[in-house]
């Protein structure tokens, strides 16, 4: 079973982006209509907005929550990256988190931007 890290870059909790990632995560995990349907992937949703702002803005990869999120991306076989788009750019909180990833963090992984 492969593992997927789903990064949610929405700054709000009830956004369409959050709903989209929850739907994608459910499908990847093999859930259909609220029940398990066959073998799915091990999916971990990482809401970037829940990471400590001070650690993100200070580029502190040593913060335990940030380090855990970075490790989740590093250990994943695939990554879903979702963000609302404003003025042709993804959210600042997502950009700040992605800047903390090691240079080759996405090498060899399937990545789905949405």
The first five atom37 places (N, CA, C, CB, O) and aatype in JSON, in Angstrom:
{
  "aatype": [20, 20, 20, 20, 20, 20, 20, 20, 20, 20, 20, 20, 20, 20, 20, 20, 20, 20, 20, 20, 20, 20, 20, 20, 20, 20, 20, 20, 20, 20, 20, 20, 20, 20, 20, 20, 20, 20, 20, 20, 20, 20, 20, 20, 20, 20, 20, 20, 20, 20, 20, 20, 20, 20, 20, 20, 20, 20, 20, 20, 20, 20, 20, 20, 20, 20, 20, 20, 20, 20, 20, 20, 20, 20, 20, 20, 20, 20, 20, 20, 20, 20, 20, 20, 20, 20, 20, 20, 20, 20, 20, 20, 20, 20, 20, 20, 20, 20, 20, 20, 20, 20, 20, 20, 20, 20, 20, 20, 20, 20, 20, 20, 20, 20],
  "atom_mask": [
    [1, 1, 1, 1, 1],
    [1, 1, 1, 1, 1],
    [1, 1, 1, 1, 1],
    [1, 1, 1, 1, 1],
    [1, 1, 1, 1, 1],
    [1, 1, 1, 1, 1],
    [1, 1, 1, 1, 1],
    [1, 1, 1, 1, 1],
    [1, 1, 1, 1, 1],
    [1, 1, 1, 1, 1],
    [1, 1, 1, 1, 1],
    [1, 1, 1, 1, 1],
    [1, 1, 1, 1, 1],
    [1, 1, 1, 1, 1],
    [1, 1, 1, 1, 1],
    [1, 1, 1, 1, 1],
    [1, 1, 1, 1, 1],
    [1, 1, 1, 1, 1],
    [1, 1, 1, 1, 1],
    [1, 1, 1, 1, 1],
    [1, 1, 1, 1, 1],
    [1, 1, 1, 1, 1],
    [1, 1, 1, 1, 1],
    [1, 1, 1, 1, 1],
    [1, 1, 1, 1, 1],
    [1, 1, 1, 1, 1],
    [1, 1, 1, 1, 1],
    [1, 1, 1, 1, 1],
    [1, 1, 1, 1, 1],
    [1, 1, 1, 1, 1],
    [1, 1, 1, 1, 1],
    [1, 1, 1, 1, 1],
    [1, 1, 1, 1, 1],
    [1, 1, 1, 1, 1],
    [1, 1, 1, 1, 1],
    [1, 1, 1, 1, 1],
    [1, 1, 1, 1, 1],
    [1, 1, 1, 1, 1],
    [1, 1, 1, 1, 1],
    [1, 1, 1, 1, 1],
    [1, 1, 1, 1, 1],
    [1, 1, 1, 1, 1],
    [1, 1, 1, 1, 1],
    [1, 1, 1, 1, 1],
    [1, 1, 1, 1, 1],
    [1, 1, 1, 1, 1],
    [1, 1, 1, 1, 1],
    [1, 1, 1, 1, 1],
    [1, 1, 1, 1, 1],
    [1, 1, 1, 1, 1],
    [1, 1, 1, 1, 1],
    [1, 1, 1, 1, 1],
    [1, 1, 1, 1, 1],
    [1, 1, 1, 1, 1],
    [1, 1, 1, 1, 1],
    [1, 1, 1, 1, 1],
    [1, 1, 1, 1, 1],
    [1, 1, 1, 1, 1],
    [1, 1, 1, 1, 1],
    [1, 1, 1, 1, 1],
    [1, 1, 1, 1, 1],
    [1, 1, 1, 1, 1],
    [1, 1, 1, 1, 1],
    [1, 1, 1, 1, 1],
    [1, 1, 1, 1, 1],
    [1, 1, 1, 1, 1],
    [1, 1, 1, 1, 1],
    [1, 1, 1, 1, 1],
    [1, 1, 1, 1, 1],
    [1, 1, 1, 1, 1],
    [1, 1, 1, 1, 1],
    [1, 1, 1, 1, 1],
    [1, 1, 1, 1, 1],
    [1, 1, 1, 1, 1],
    [1, 1, 1, 1, 1],
    [1, 1, 1, 1, 1],
    [1, 1, 1, 1, 1],
    [1, 1, 1, 1, 1],
    [1, 1, 1, 1, 1],
    [1, 1, 1, 1, 1],
    [1, 1, 1, 1, 1],
    [1, 1, 1, 1, 1],
    [1, 1, 1, 1, 1],
    [1, 1, 1, 1, 1],
    [1, 1, 1, 1, 1],
    [1, 1, 1, 1, 1],
    [1, 1, 1, 1, 1],
    [1, 1, 1, 1, 1],
    [1, 1, 1, 1, 1],
    [1, 1, 1, 1, 1],
    [1, 1, 1, 1, 1],
    [1, 1, 1, 1, 1],
    [1, 1, 1, 1, 1],
    [1, 1, 1, 1, 1],
    [1, 1, 1, 1, 1],
    [1, 1, 1, 1, 1],
    [1, 1, 1, 1, 1],
    [1, 1, 1, 1, 1],
    [1, 1, 1, 1, 1],
    [1, 1, 1, 1, 1],
    [1, 1, 1, 1, 1],
    [1, 1, 1, 1, 1],
    [1, 1, 1, 1, 1],
    [1, 1, 1, 1, 1],
    [1, 1, 1, 1, 1],
    [1, 1, 1, 1, 1],
    [1, 1, 1, 1, 1],
    [1, 1, 1, 1, 1],
    [1, 1, 1, 1, 1],
    [1, 1, 1, 1, 1],
    [1, 1, 1, 1, 1],
    [1, 1, 1, 1, 1],
    [1, 1, 1, 1, 1],
    [1, 1, 1, 1, 1]
  ],
  "atom_positions": [
    [[0.86, -1.17, 0.0], [0.0, 0.0, 0.0], [0.9, 1.23, 0.0], [-0.97, 0.0, 1.23], [1.8, 1.35, 0.83]],
    [[0.65, 2.13, -0.91], [1.46, 3.34, -0.98], [0.89, 4.42, -0.08], [1.55, 3.85, -2.42], [-0.29, 4.4, 0.28]],
    [[1.75, 5.36, 0.27], [1.32, 6.44, 1.16], [1.25, 7.75, 0.38], [2.29, 6.58, 2.37], [2.05, 8.01, -0.52]],
    [[0.27, 8.56, 0.76], [0.04, 9.84, 0.11], [-0.01, 10.93, 1.17], [-1.28, 9.82, -0.72], [-0.67, 10.77, 2.2]],
    [[0.68, 12.03, 0.93], [0.56, 13.22, 1.78], [-0.27, 14.24, 0.99], [1.99, 13.81, 2.18], [0.08, 14.58, -0.14]],
    [[-1.34, 14.71, 1.58], [-2.21, 15.69, 0.94], [-2.07, 17.02, 1.66], [-3.7, 15.21, 0.94], [-2.55, 17.18, 2.78]],
    [[-1.42, 17.97, 1.02], [-1.18, 19.28, 1.61], [-2.33, 20.22, 1.27], [0.16, 19.87, 1.12], [-2.67, 20.4, 0.1]],
    [[-2.93, 20.8, 2.29], [-4.04, 21.74, 2.11], [-3.5, 23.14, 2.41], [-5.27, 21.38, 3.03], [-3.14, 23.44, 3.55]],
    [[-3.46, 23.98, 1.39], [-2.92, 25.32, 1.55], [-3.95, 26.4, 1.8], [-2.15, 25.68, 0.36], [-3.63, 27.58, 1.76]],
    [[-5.18, 26.0, 2.07], [-6.21, 27.01, 2.32], [-6.05, 27.63, 3.71], [-7.62, 26.39, 2.18], [-5.84, 26.91, 4.68]],
    [[-6.13, 28.95, 3.8], [-6.03, 29.59, 5.11], [-7.3, 29.48, 5.95], [-5.67, 31.03, 4.94], [-7.29, 29.84, 7.13]],
    [[-8.4, 28.98, 5.37], [-9.65, 28.84, 6.13], [-10.03, 27.37, 6.24], [-10.79, 29.65, 5.47], [-9.61, 26.55, 5.43]],
    [[-10.83, 27.05, 7.25], [-11.18, 25.66, 7.51], [-12.33, 25.16, 6.66], [-11.53, 25.49, 8.95], [-12.37, 23.97, 6.34]],
    [[-13.24, 25.99, 6.27], [-14.43, 25.54, 5.56], [-14.43, 25.87, 4.09], [-15.63, 26.12, 6.18], [-15.49, 26.12, 3.52]],
    [[-13.27, 25.88, 3.45], [-13.2, 26.31, 2.06], [-13.48, 25.16, 1.09], [-11.83, 26.9, 1.77], [-13.51, 23.99, 1.49]],
    [[-13.69, 25.5, -0.15], [-13.87, 24.49, -1.2], [-12.59, 23.69, -1.39], [-14.29, 25.15, -2.54], [-12.64, 22.51, -1.74]],
    [[-11.45, 24.31, -1.16], [-10.18, 23.61, -1.28], [-10.09, 22.49, -0.25], [-9.01, 24.58, -1.11], [-9.66, 21.38, -0.57]],
    [[-10.5, 22.77, 0.98], [-10.49, 21.76, 2.03], [-11.43, 20.61, 1.65], [-10.91, 22.37, 3.4], [-11.08, 19.44, 1.79]],
    [[-12.62, 20.95, 1.16], [-13.59, 19.92, 0.75], [-13.03, 19.07, -0.38], [-14.9, 20.57, 0.3], [-13.2, 17.85, -0.39]],
    [[-12.37, 19.71, -1.34], [-11.78, 18.98, -2.45], [-10.73, 17.98, -1.97], [-11.15, 19.95, -3.45], [-10.73, 16.82, -2.39]],
    [[-9.84, 18.42, -1.09], [-8.78, 17.53, -0.59], [-9.38, 16.4, 0.23], [-7.76, 18.32, 0.25], [-8.93, 15.26, 0.12]],
    [[-10.38, 16.68, 1.04], [-11.03, 15.62, 1.81], [-11.67, 14.59, 0.88], [-12.1, 16.2, 2.75], [-11.61, 13.39, 1.15]],
    [[-12.27, 15.05, -0.22], [-12.86, 14.13, -1.19], [-11.77, 13.28, -1.86], [-13.66, 14.92, -2.26], [-11.9, 12.06, -1.97]],
    [[-10.71, 13.94, -2.32], [-9.61, 13.22, -2.97], [-8.99, 12.21, -2.0], [-8.53, 14.2, -3.47], [-8.71, 11.07, -2.38]],
    [[-8.77, 12.63, -0.76], [-8.17, 11.74, 0.24], [-9.07, 10.52, 0.48], [-7.94, 12.5, 1.57], [-8.58, 9.4, 0.59]],
    [[-10.35, 10.76, 0.55], [-11.29, 9.65, 0.74], [-11.24, 8.67, -0.42], [-12.7, 10.17, 0.9], [-11.25, 7.46, -0.2]],
    [[-11.2, 9.18, -1.63], [-11.14, 8.3, -2.8], [-9.82, 7.53, -2.83], [-11.31, 9.11, -4.09], [-9.8, 6.33, -3.14]],
    [[-8.73, 8.21, -2.52], [-7.44, 7.53, -2.51], [-7.35, 6.47, -1.42], [-6.32, 8.54, -2.34], [-6.71, 5.43, -1.59]],
    [[-8.01, 6.73, -0.3], [-8.01, 5.77, 0.81], [-8.93, 4.59, 0.53], [-8.42, 6.45, 2.11], [-8.92, 3.6, 1.25]],
    [[-9.74, 4.69, -0.53], [-10.63, 3.6, -0.89], [-12.0, 3.7, -0.27], [-10.02, 2.32, -0.5], [-12.73, 2.72, -0.22]],
    [[-12.36, 4.89, 0.21], [-13.69, 5.08, 0.8], [-14.65, 5.54, -0.29], [-13.64, 6.11, 1.96], [-14.39, 6.5, -1.01]],
    [[-15.75, 4.85, -0.38], [-16.82, 5.23, -1.3], [-18.11, 5.3, -0.52], [-16.93, 4.24, -2.49], [-18.49, 4.32, 0.13]],
    [[-18.78, 6.4, -0.59], [-20.07, 6.58, 0.1], [-19.97, 6.24, 1.58], [-21.15, 5.72, -0.56], [-20.88, 5.62, 2.15]],
    [[-18.86, 6.66, 2.22], [-18.72, 6.49, 3.67], [-18.29, 5.11, 4.11], [-20.0, 6.82, 4.31], [-18.21, 4.86, 5.31]],
    [[-18.01, 4.21, 3.19], [-17.57, 2.88, 3.57], [-16.29, 2.53, 2.83], [-18.67, 1.83, 3.29], [-16.01, 3.09, 1.77]],
    [[-15.52, 1.62, 3.38], [-14.29, 1.2, 2.72], [-14.64, 0.32, 1.53], [-13.36, 0.45, 3.7], [-15.52, -0.53, 1.61]],
    [[-13.95, 0.53, 0.45], [-14.2, -0.25, -0.76], [-12.87, -0.73, -1.32], [-14.99, 0.59, -1.82], [-12.28, -0.06, -2.18]],
    [[-12.4, -1.84, -0.87], [-11.17, -2.42, -1.39], [-9.93, -1.81, -0.77], [-11.11, -2.25, -2.87], [-9.99, -1.03, 0.18]],
    [[-8.8, -2.18, -1.34], [-7.52, -1.69, -0.84], [-7.3, -0.26, -1.31], [-6.37, -2.6, -1.3], [-7.39, 0.03, -2.5]],
    [[-7.01, 0.59, -0.38], [-6.73, 1.98, -0.72], [-5.33, 2.35, -0.29], [-7.75, 2.91, -0.08], [-4.55, 1.51, 0.17]],
    [[-5.03, 3.59, -0.44], [-3.73, 4.13, -0.04], [-3.8, 4.64, 1.39], [-3.27, 5.25, -1.0], [-4.87, 4.96, 1.9]],
    [[-2.65, 4.72, 2.02], [-2.55, 5.34, 3.34], [-2.4, 6.84, 3.1], [-1.33, 4.74, 4.18], [-1.36, 7.29, 2.61]],
    [[-3.44, 7.61, 3.44], [-3.46, 9.04, 3.13], [-3.38, 9.86, 4.41], [-4.74, 9.42, 2.33], [-4.12, 9.62, 5.36]],
    [[-2.47, 10.81, 4.42], [-2.38, 11.75, 5.54], [-2.64, 13.16, 5.02], [-0.98, 11.66, 6.24], [-1.89, 13.66, 4.18]],
    [[-3.69, 13.78, 5.52], [-4.01, 15.15, 5.15], [-3.25, 16.09, 6.08], [-5.55, 15.42, 5.21], [-3.33, 15.95, 7.3]],
    [[-2.52, 17.03, 5.51], [-1.73, 17.99, 6.28], [-2.31, 19.38, 6.02], [-0.21, 17.93, 5.9], [-2.0, 19.99, 4.99]],
    [[-3.14, 19.9, 6.95], [-3.63, 21.28, 6.8], [-2.52, 22.25, 7.21], [-4.93, 21.52, 7.65], [-2.25, 22.43, 8.4]],
    [[-1.88, 22.87, 6.25], [-0.73, 23.72, 6.5], [-1.1, 24.89, 7.43], [-0.15, 24.25, 5.19], [-0.25, 25.36, 8.18]],
    [[-2.35, 25.35, 7.38], [-2.78, 26.47, 8.23], [-2.67, 26.13, 9.72], [-4.22, 26.87, 7.9], [-2.62, 27.04, 10.56]],
    [[-2.62, 24.83, 10.06], [-2.55, 24.43, 11.47], [-1.12, 24.4, 12.0], [-3.2, 23.08, 11.65], [-0.91, 24.18, 13.19]],
    [[-0.15, 24.6, 11.13], [1.25, 24.63, 11.57], [1.54, 25.98, 12.23], [2.22, 24.38, 10.38], [0.92, 26.98, 11.86]],
    [[2.46, 26.02, 13.19], [2.75, 27.27, 13.89], [3.27, 28.36, 12.95], [3.76, 27.01, 14.99], [4.27, 28.17, 12.26]],
    [[2.58, 29.48, 12.94], [2.95, 30.59, 12.05], [4.37, 31.08, 12.31], [1.96, 31.75, 12.23], [5.11, 31.38, 11.38]],
    [[4.74, 31.16, 13.58], [6.08, 31.65, 13.92], [7.16, 30.75, 13.33], [6.24, 31.75, 15.44], [8.18, 31.23, 12.83]],
    [[6.93, 29.44, 13.39], [7.91, 28.5, 12.83], [7.96, 28.59, 11.31], [7.57, 27.07, 13.26], [9.04, 28.54, 10.72]],
    [[6.79, 28.74, 10.67], [6.77, 28.86, 9.21], [7.45, 30.14, 8.76], [5.34, 28.82, 8.69], [8.3, 30.12, 7.87]],
    [[7.06, 31.26, 9.37], [7.62, 32.55, 8.96], [9.1, 32.68, 9.32], [6.84, 33.69, 9.59], [9.86, 33.37, 8.64]],
    [[9.5, 32.01, 10.39], [10.9, 32.01, 10.79], [11.71, 30.94, 10.1], [11.0, 31.84, 12.28], [12.9, 30.78, 10.37]],
    [[11.08, 30.2, 9.19], [11.74, 29.12, 8.45], [12.45, 28.16, 9.41], [12.75, 29.69, 7.44], [13.62, 27.85, 9.24]],
    [[11.69, 27.71, 10.42], [12.24, 26.83, 11.45], [11.82, 25.38, 11.2], [11.8, 27.28, 12.84], [10.78, 24.96, 11.69]],
    [[12.62, 24.62, 10.45], [12.26, 23.23, 10.2], [12.42, 22.35, 11.43], [13.11, 22.69, 9.07], [12.03, 21.18, 11.42]],
    [[13.0, 22.9, 12.51], [13.18, 22.15, 13.75], [11.96, 22.13, 14.64], [14.33, 22.71, 14.51], [11.91, 21.36, 15.6]],
    [[10.97, 22.97, 14.36], [9.73, 22.95, 15.13], [9.11, 21.55, 14.97], [8.74, 24.07, 14.65], [9.03, 21.04, 13.86]],
    [[8.67, 20.93, 16.08], [8.17, 19.55, 16.0], [7.0, 19.36, 15.02], [7.74, 19.11, 17.36], [6.97, 18.36, 14.31]],
    [[6.06, 20.29, 14.98], [4.92, 20.14, 14.07], [5.34, 20.33, 12.62], [3.83, 21.14, 14.43], [4.87, 19.6, 11.74]],
    [[6.21, 21.28, 12.37], [6.71, 21.5, 11.02], [7.57, 20.32, 10.58], [7.53, 22.82, 10.94], [7.44, 19.84, 9.45]],
    [[8.43, 19.84, 11.47], [9.28, 18.7, 11.15], [8.45, 17.46, 10.84], [10.25, 18.41, 12.3], [8.8, 16.68, 9.95]],
    [[7.36, 17.27, 11.57], [6.47, 16.13, 11.33], [5.81, 16.24, 9.96], [5.39, 16.04, 12.43], [5.71, 15.24, 9.24]],
    [[5.36, 17.44, 9.58], [4.73, 17.64, 8.28], [5.75, 17.45, 7.15], [4.11, 19.05, 8.19], [5.42, 16.85, 6.12]],
    [[6.96, 17.95, 7.33], [8.02, 17.77, 6.33], [8.35, 16.28, 6.2], [9.29, 18.58, 6.71], [8.56, 15.79, 5.09]],
    [[8.41, 15.57, 7.32], [8.68, 14.13, 7.29], [7.57, 13.37, 6.59], [8.86, 13.59, 8.72], [7.83, 12.39, 5.89]],
    [[6.33, 13.8, 6.76], [5.2, 13.15, 6.08], [5.35, 13.26, 4.56], [3.86, 13.78, 6.53], [5.08, 12.3, 3.84]],
    [[5.78, 14.41, 4.09], [6.0, 14.59, 2.66], [7.18, 13.73, 2.21], [6.26, 16.09, 2.32], [7.12, 13.09, 1.16]],
    [[8.23, 13.71, 3.0], [9.41, 12.92, 2.66], [9.14, 11.44, 2.59], [10.49, 13.18, 3.64], [9.72, 10.74, 1.76]],
    [[8.27, 10.94, 3.46], [7.98, 9.51, 3.52], [6.93, 9.07, 2.52], [7.53, 9.14, 4.91], [6.76, 7.87, 2.28]],
    [[6.21, 10.01, 1.94], [5.1, 9.67, 1.05], [5.6, 9.22, -0.33], [4.16, 10.87, 0.89], [6.64, 9.66, -0.81]],
    [[4.81, 8.34, -0.93], [5.08, 7.93, -2.31], [4.51, 8.94, -3.3], [4.5, 6.52, -2.57], [5.0, 9.07, -4.42]],
    [[3.47, 9.64, -2.87], [2.83, 10.64, -3.71], [2.37, 11.8, -2.87], [1.65, 10.04, -4.47], [2.17, 11.67, -1.67]],
    [[2.21, 12.95, -3.51], [1.81, 14.17, -2.79], [0.71, 14.87, -3.58], [3.04, 15.12, -2.57], [0.82, 15.08, -4.79]],
    [[-0.35, 15.23, -2.87], [-1.41, 16.07, -3.42], [-1.18, 17.46, -2.83], [-2.87, 15.52, -3.09], [-1.04, 17.6, -1.62]],
    [[-1.14, 18.47, -3.68], [-0.93, 19.85, -3.22], [-2.11, 20.68, -3.69], [0.43, 20.43, -3.77], [-2.35, 20.82, -4.89]],
    [[-2.86, 21.22, -2.73], [-4.06, 21.99, -3.08], [-4.03, 23.36, -2.42], [-5.33, 21.23, -2.67], [-3.67, 23.5, -1.25]],
    [[-4.4, 24.36, -3.2], [-4.42, 25.73, -2.68], [-5.45, 26.54, -3.46], [-3.03, 26.37, -2.78], [-5.63, 26.34, -4.66]],
    [[-6.11, 27.46, -2.77], [-6.9, 28.42, -3.54], [-5.93, 29.32, -4.31], [-7.84, 29.27, -2.6], [-4.8, 29.55, -3.88]],
    [[-6.38, 29.8, -5.45], [-5.54, 30.67, -6.27], [-6.09, 32.09, -6.21], [-5.48, 30.16, -7.75], [-7.28, 32.31, -6.42]],
    [[-5.2, 33.03, -5.91], [-5.57, 34.44, -5.85], [-4.52, 35.23, -6.61], [-5.7, 34.94, -4.37], [-3.34, 35.16, -6.29]],
    [[-4.95, 35.97, -7.61], [-4.04, 36.76, -8.45], [-2.9, 35.88, -9.0], [-3.45, 37.93, -7.64], [-1.73, 36.24, -8.94]],
    [[-3.29, 34.72, -9.53], [-2.39, 33.78, -10.21], [-1.32, 33.19, -9.29], [-1.73, 34.47, -11.37], [-0.26, 32.79, -9.78]],
    [[-1.57, 33.13, -8.0], [-0.6, 32.54, -7.08], [-1.3, 31.67, -6.04], [0.23, 33.65, -6.39], [-2.46, 31.91, -5.7]],
    [[-0.59, 30.67, -5.54], [-1.16, 29.85, -4.47], [-1.01, 30.6, -3.15], [-0.47, 28.46, -4.4], [-0.36, 31.64, -3.08]],
    [[-1.62, 30.06, -2.11], [-1.64, 30.76, -0.82], [-0.23, 30.94, -0.25], [-2.52, 29.99, 0.18], [0.66, 30.12, -0.48]],
    [[-0.06, 32.01, 0.49], [1.23, 32.29, 1.11], [1.62, 31.25, 2.14], [1.2, 33.63, 1.76], [2.8, 30.93, 2.28]],
    [[0.64, 30.72, 2.87], [0.96, 29.72, 3.89], [1.5, 28.45, 3.24], [-0.29, 29.4, 4.75], [2.41, 27.82, 3.78]],
    [[0.96, 28.07, 2.09], [1.45, 26.89, 1.39], [2.84, 27.15, 0.82], [0.49, 26.48, 0.26], [3.74, 26.31, 0.94]],
    [[3.03, 28.31, 0.21], [4.34, 28.67, -0.34], [5.41, 28.66, 0.75], [4.29, 30.05, -1.01], [6.52, 28.18, 0.53]],
    [[5.07, 29.19, 1.91], [6.01, 29.23, 3.02], [6.39, 27.82, 3.46], [5.42, 30.02, 4.19], [7.55, 27.54, 3.75]],
    [[5.39, 26.92, 3.52], [5.68, 25.53, 3.9], [6.54, 24.85, 2.83], [4.38, 24.75, 4.11], [7.52, 24.18, 3.16]],
    [[6.18, 25.01, 1.56], [6.94, 24.36, 0.49], [8.39, 24.83, 0.48], [6.3, 24.64, -0.86], [9.29, 24.06, 0.11]],
    [[8.63, 26.07, 0.87], [10.01, 26.58, 0.95], [10.83, 25.85, 2.01], [9.99, 28.08, 1.25], [12.06, 25.85, 1.95]],
    [[10.18, 25.23, 2.99], [10.89, 24.51, 4.04], [11.25, 23.08, 3.65], [10.05, 24.49, 5.29], [12.04, 22.43, 4.34]],
    [[10.69, 22.59, 2.56], [11.0, 21.23, 2.13], [12.43, 21.16, 1.6], [10.01, 20.74, 1.06], [12.9, 22.11, 0.97]],
    [[13.11, 20.04, 1.83], [14.45, 19.88, 1.24], [14.36, 19.95, -0.28], [15.09, 18.54, 1.69], [13.3, 19.69, -0.86]],
    [[15.44, 20.29, -0.92], [15.45, 20.52, -2.36], [14.9, 19.34, -3.15], [16.84, 20.84, -2.81], [14.19, 19.55, -4.14]],
    [[15.21, 18.12, -2.77], [14.77, 16.94, -3.54], [13.58, 16.24, -2.9], [15.92, 15.96, -3.68], [13.37, 15.06, -3.14]],
    [[12.82, 16.95, -2.09], [11.71, 16.32, -1.34], [10.65, 15.7, -2.24], [11.05, 17.35, -0.45], [10.01, 14.72, -1.85]],
    [[10.46, 16.23, -3.44], [9.43, 15.71, -4.34], [10.01, 14.83, -5.44], [8.67, 16.86, -4.96], [9.26, 14.32, -6.28]],
    [[11.32, 14.63, -5.45], [11.96, 13.81, -6.47], [11.46, 12.37, -6.39], [13.49, 13.85, -6.33], [11.42, 11.78, -5.31]],
    [[11.09, 11.81, -7.52], [10.64, 10.43, -7.57], [9.24, 10.18, -7.06], [11.56, 9.59, -6.82], [8.83, 9.03, -6.94]],
    [[8.5, 11.24, -6.76], [7.14, 11.1, -6.24], [6.14, 11.54, -7.3], [6.96, 11.93, -4.96], [6.42, 12.41, -8.12]],
    [[4.97, 10.91, -7.26], [3.88, 11.4, -8.07], [3.29, 12.6, -7.35], [2.8, 10.3, -8.33], [2.99, 12.51, -6.16]],
    [[3.12, 13.71, -8.04], [2.6, 14.94, -7.43], [1.37, 15.4, -8.22], [3.69, 16.07, -7.4], [1.41, 15.55, -9.44]],
    [[0.27, 15.62, -7.49], [-0.96, 16.09, -8.1], [-1.26, 17.49, -7.58], [-2.14, 15.13, -7.82], [-1.69, 17.63, -6.44]],
    [[-1.05, 18.53, -8.4], [-1.43, 19.87, -7.97], [-2.92, 20.08, -8.27], [-0.57, 20.94, -8.68], [-3.4, 19.71, -9.33]],
    [[-3.62, 20.67, -7.33], [-5.03, 20.99, -7.58], [-5.43, 22.23, -6.81], [-5.94, 19.8, -7.19], [-6.58, 22.67, -6.88]]
  ]
}
